[in-house]
């Protein structure tokens, strides 16, 4: 019996047909909302606009004498600007015939071809949205930015993670330099306005963090403290930020090969940031919806699925810090 990919399969009375039919597996991020909030406002709008205000304080102190006087008080003013991103429509279609439906039902391993094609559309939407959330999307006149390529975010050039290396294989000296500098760098970039609560790292780096790292030792090997890399870094971030909820997350999208595929940047990317909905969120004005079934002819039918995607809104790019290292050659 020929199958749909061109191989002959012999079916006899001694052949056991197994159910269910196996489906292809894809890389899916189960905890997207741990990385960033998703905003479903602005459906059918051409663009999404976020307003921002900044306070300006004249140099001086606001305290004054209790007694009336005519001394000059420092002034306060507020400026306002906006961030605007475009909203892009998304659409996929499926088509089927009565003959296809009946043949699928009567096969050696019957299946519901309409349900399978609708699930394929849903999977396509989920994966394209996931890709865009992390790395954006650019083609033709479409330009969407994601969590790992936000315009205006500072990219550290201090080589905290040397090129050709990852955190998993830093030397003790390099590790101490990394943990001693990264939060100081973030504080300087954010003007000490906030502390981060997320650190996103490449998956291939994170997979090596179960290895033991000697966090501290003395010359006579007394009181040696050994921890895994993940324990060492989690303790450091939670203690230094005074936030027990600090999360270290991993993503394949931080890998150099994936970054190059989606953004054109061949770097392993690390992102340290503050996850707060008001200033950092990914806008999906319309989640996936299906249209009514259209009868193209007495035998042919069609259905479409539509959605809308706008991209990332980052009202405070100074609260995000990127670290890069060139992948190992």
N, C-alpha and C positions, 0 to 999 in steps of 0.2 A: 504494500500500500504506500504510494508516494505521499510525503507530508509537505507542508507549506514551504520548507526550506530546501527541498529537492532530494531528500534521502528516501530510499525505499525501506519501509518497515513491514516485516512479515507478521501478519496476524493469523493465528490459528486457534483451534479450540483449546489449546494448552497454553495460551498467552493470558497472563493476568494483567488487567488494565488497572493502574493505580489512580486513585483520586486523593486529594485534589490536584489539579494541574499546577505545576510550580510556576511562580511568577518571578520575573527578574527583580533583583534587589538593587537599590540605589543608595547613595550616601544621603541620609536624611538626619537633620539636626533635631533631636527630640525636645530640646529645651531652648528654643529660639527666644522666648521671653526672658530668659536669664541674661541674654546678651543685650537686648534692646526692646523697648516698648513699640507696639504697632498701633498706629492711629488710623481708624477707618472713617475719617471725615473728608468731605470735599468731593463726593461723587458727582460726576458729570461736569465739574468745573474745569476750565482750561488750565488754571494754575492754582497753586496753594501758597498763601502768603502768611508768614509769621512775623508779628511785630516785635520790636525790641526797644527797650529804653535803657539809657545809661545816665546815671547821676554824675554831676560835676560839682566838686566842692572847691570853693575858693580857699586858698591857703590861709590858715588861721584856726582859731578855736571858737566854738560857739558859745561858751559860757560868758555871762556878762554880770556886772554888778546888779544887785537887787534894786538899788536906788535908780530912779529915772535918770537918763542921760542922753546925750546926743552922739555918743561914740559910734563909729561905723561898725556894722556887723558883717562877718563874712557871708558872701552870697552862695546860694545853692541854685543849680539849674539842672534841667533834664533835656537830653537830646533823644531823638527817636529815629529809628530806621526800620527797614523790613528785609526779610529774606523771602525770596520767591523761587518756587520750583514748579516745573511744568507737570501736568497730569497726562499720562499716556494710556490710551486704550489697548487692551489685549484681547485677542479673539482666536479661537480654534474651532474647526468644524469637523463633524463626522458625517458620513453618508453610508447608507446600507440599502439592501434590496430584500424583498420578500424571499427570494431564492436563497440568499446568504443566510438569512435567519433559519430557514427550514433545513438547509444543509448542515448548519452548525448543530442543530438539535438532534440530527440523525447520525452524527459521526460516531466512530467507535468510542471516543471520549467526548460526549456532548458538552457544549458550553454555550453560555448566553453571550452572543457576539455584541449585542448592543450594550449590555452592562460592561463588558470588557473594554469597549472603546470609550465609554464614558469614564471609566476608571483611568484610562490612559490620558484623557484630557485633564482630569483632576491631578494626576501625577505630574503632568507637564506644567501645570500652573504652580503646584507646590514647589517643584524644583527650580523653576525660573524665578519665583518669588524669593526662595531661599538664596539662590545665587546673587540676586540683586541686593538683598539685605546686607550681605557681606561685602560684595565687590562691585555692586552697581551693574549697569549695562550700557554699552555704547555701540550704536550702529546707525548709520545714516544720520537723520536729524534727531534721533533719540539719545538722550544722555541722562542717565540715572546714576546717582552716587550712593555708595553703601558705607557700612561701618568702617571698612578698612581703607577707604580712599576719599575721605571727607575733604573738600577743598578748604584750604586755609589752616589745616592742622599742622602744628610744628612737628617736623621729623628730626629727631636727634642725630647729630653728626658726630657725637662724642665717642662712638665705637665702644659702647658699654658691652656689646656682644660682638667680639671681633669677627671679621669676615671669615667665612668658612667654618664657623663654630656655631653651636647652639648652647643654651644654658646647661643642657645635660652634660656637656663635656668641657665646661669652663674649669680652669685650674683654680685651686684655692685662692690665689691672689686675684684672679679675674672675678671670681664669685664675690669676694669681699668688696672689690671695687664696684661691682654691679649693685649689690644690696645697699652699699653705703652711698650710692649716687642717684639711684633711680627716683626715689621720692623727693630728694632735694631738687632734682631737675624738674619734676612735675610741679612742685611748689613754686619754683621760680617762674615756670611757664604760666601757671594759673594765677600768679600774683598773690599767692597764699590765700586765695579766696575759698578754696575747698580742698578736700582730700579725695583721692580716687577710691572706688570700691569694686572695680573690675580690672583684671589683667588677662588678656586673651593672647594665647601663644599657639605656635604651630603644633599640630597633632604629633608629628614625628619627634618633636622636642619633648613634649609632655610624656610620651610613652617611655622615656628614659628616666623619668623623675622618681621611679621606684628604687633607683640605685642609692646606695648610702653615700652621704657626703659628710665629711668631718667638719662640723660647724666651728668647733674651737678646741684647742688643745694646749697643753703646757709643755715646756721643754723636757720635763721628766715623766711625761705621759700620765700625769695625775689629772683626774677629773676630765677626761676626754669625753666630749659630748658628740655622739654620732647620731645623725638623723638621715632619713631619706631626703632627697632634694625637695619633694613636694611638702614634706613636714617643715623643713627649714624655711622655705619661702612663704608658706601659709602663715607660720608663726610670725615671721618678720613683718609681713604686710598687715596682719590683724593687729599686731602690737603697735607698730609705728603709726597706723592710721587711727588707732583706738576704735576699731570697728570690727567686732566679731563676725559680722556678716559679709566681710570682704570675700570675694570669690575669684579664684583662678579658673579660667575656662580654656578649653582647647578647641581648635577648629582646623580642618583641612584647608580652609580658605586662606589661612596665614602662610601656607607653604609657598615657596618661591615659584614652583611650577604652576600652581593654581593662580597665584597673583599675576604671573605673566600672561596666562591664558585669558583672564578676565579684565585685567587693568593695564597690561603691557609692562608692568614693573617686575623685574626679576629680583625680588628680595624676599627673604623670610621676614614677615611683619609681625611685630608685637604691639599690642594696643593697650595702653593704660588710661583709664577714663572713669568719669563719674557717670553712673547710670541714673539719670533723672528725666522723667517723662517731659517736663516742661521745656527742657532745652535740647533733648536728644531723643529723637524717635523716627521711625520709618513709616512713611505715609502710604497706605494702601486704600485709596478712596472707595474702591469697590472690590470686595472679595468675589470669588468665582460664582457666576450665576448662569443658568442654562436658559435658552430660548425655547419656544414651543416647537414641536415637530412640524416640518414643512414637507408637504407631498410634492416632490419635483415632477413625478409622473405616477401612473397607477402602480408602478413597481419599485420606484426609487424614493427614498425618504432622506431628510437631512435635518440635523440639529446643530446648534452652535452653543458655545460657552464663551462668556465674556467676563472681563475684569478690568480694573484700572490700577495703575501703579505710578507713583510720583517720585518716591525716593526719600532720602534722608533729610531731615531738618536738624541742623546743629546750630543752635542759637549762641552757644558759648564754645567755640572751637579751642579756646585756651584751656578748657577742661578735658581735652583729649591730647594724648601724647603718643606718637609713634616711635618705635625703635626698629631699626632695620639691620639686617646682616645679610651679606651675600651668601647664597647657598654654597655648600662645599662642592668643589669641582671634581 
